[in-house]
Structures are given as C-alpha cells and as structure tokens.
Amino acid sequence: MEFVAILVIAILVEGLVEVVKGILPETISGKVWPVVSATAGMLLCVLAGVDLLRAVGVDLGSGIVGGIVSGLIVSRGANFLHDVWKRINEAREQGKE
C-alpha cells in the first residue's frame, strides 16, 4: 500500500510543478524546477508520513528522514520511482533465495 501512496504523491508533484510552471513567467531559470519539485516531494511525503525506506524494511527511527529521502525519490517522477521500486523488489527476492 505504501507504494501506491508514493506513486500518487509522485504524480501530484509532477502535476503541481507543471501548474506552477504555467503560472510563473518563462524568465525563471530551468534550474529552479528541480528544487521546486524536491521541496514539494519532501513536504508531501513528510506530511503524509510516507516512508519508502520503512516500506522495504529499513527503519531509521525517524519518519522525517525517511520522508525526506522518499520525497527526493518522488521528486524525480513516477517513472523513476517505478524503476527504483522494481530494483528494490528484485534485490529483496534475491535475498530470499
């Protein structure tokens, strides 16, 4: 279930960044958008209590750190997130063998 929440937040972050891009003047540097995306991703993950690390069994003791890491991953987008999740599951399956 955690993956679904992370995927939804990734889609929301992409959508929010695109809306903000459409509202703000085109003169704003392209280097600003990764910062906006990362900030939105981290904020949403921390507030929603989404923690990708905890979902795969890594407990850092604080949901905030996991939320920040999850937010950075989420900010890269839904496709990137899918690739990360796939690799984590493959590694977990290999560990069970």
C-alpha positions in Angstrom: 0.0 0.0 0.0 2.9 2.3 0.7 3.9 2.1 -3.0 0.5 3.3 -4.1 0.8 6.4 -1.8 4.3 7.1 -3.1 3.1 6.8 -6.7 0.2 9.1 -6.1 2.5 11.7 -4.5 4.9 11.4 -7.4 2.1 12.1 -9.8 0.9 15.0 -7.7 4.4 16.5 -7.5 4.7 16.3 -11.3 1.3 17.9 -11.8 2.0 20.7 -9.2 5.3 21.6 -10.8 3.7 21.8 -14.2 0.9 24.0 -12.9 3.4 26.3 -11.2 5.5 26.4 -14.4 2.4 27.6 -16.3 1.6 30.3 -13.8 5.1 31.8 -13.4 6.9 33.8 -16.1 9.1 31.9 -18.5 12.1 34.0 -17.5 12.6 31.8 -14.4 15.7 29.6 -14.8 15.2 26.0 -15.6 17.5 25.2 -12.6 14.7 26.2 -10.2 12.3 23.4 -11.1 14.3 20.5 -9.6 14.4 22.5 -6.4 10.7 23.2 -6.5 10.0 19.5 -7.3 12.3 18.2 -4.5 10.7 20.6 -2.0 7.2 19.6 -2.9 8.0 15.9 -2.8 9.7 16.1 0.6 7.0 18.2 2.1 4.2 16.0 0.9 6.0 12.8 2.0 6.8 14.1 5.4 3.3 15.4 6.0 1.6 12.2 4.7 4.0 10.0 6.7 5.2 8.2 3.5 8.5 6.4 4.0 9.9 4.3 1.2 12.7 3.1 3.4 10.3 1.8 6.1 8.3 0.1 3.4 11.2 -2.1 2.4 12.3 -2.8 6.0 14.8 -0.1 6.7 13.9 1.7 9.9 15.9 4.8 10.6 13.9 5.5 13.7 12.5 8.8 12.5 9.8 9.1 9.9 11.1 12.5 8.9 14.4 11.2 7.5 12.5 8.5 5.6 10.0 11.1 4.4 12.8 13.4 3.1 14.5 10.5 1.3 11.2 9.4 -0.1 10.4 13.0 -1.2 13.7 13.2 -3.1 12.9 10.0 -4.9 9.3 11.1 -5.6 10.5 14.4 -7.0 12.3 12.6 -9.8 8.9 11.4 -11.1 6.7 8.4 -11.4 8.8 6.6 -14.0 12.0 6.9 -11.9 10.0 5.7 -8.9 8.8 2.7 -10.7 12.4 1.7 -11.7 13.6 2.2 -8.1 10.7 0.1 -6.7 11.4 -2.7 -9.3 15.1 -2.8 -8.3 14.3 -2.9 -4.6 11.9 -5.8 -5.1 14.4 -7.7 -7.3 17.1 -7.3 -4.6 14.6 -8.4 -1.9 13.7 -11.5 -4.0 17.4 -12.4 -4.5 17.9 -12.1 -0.7 15.2 -14.7 -0.1 16.9 -17.3 -2.2 
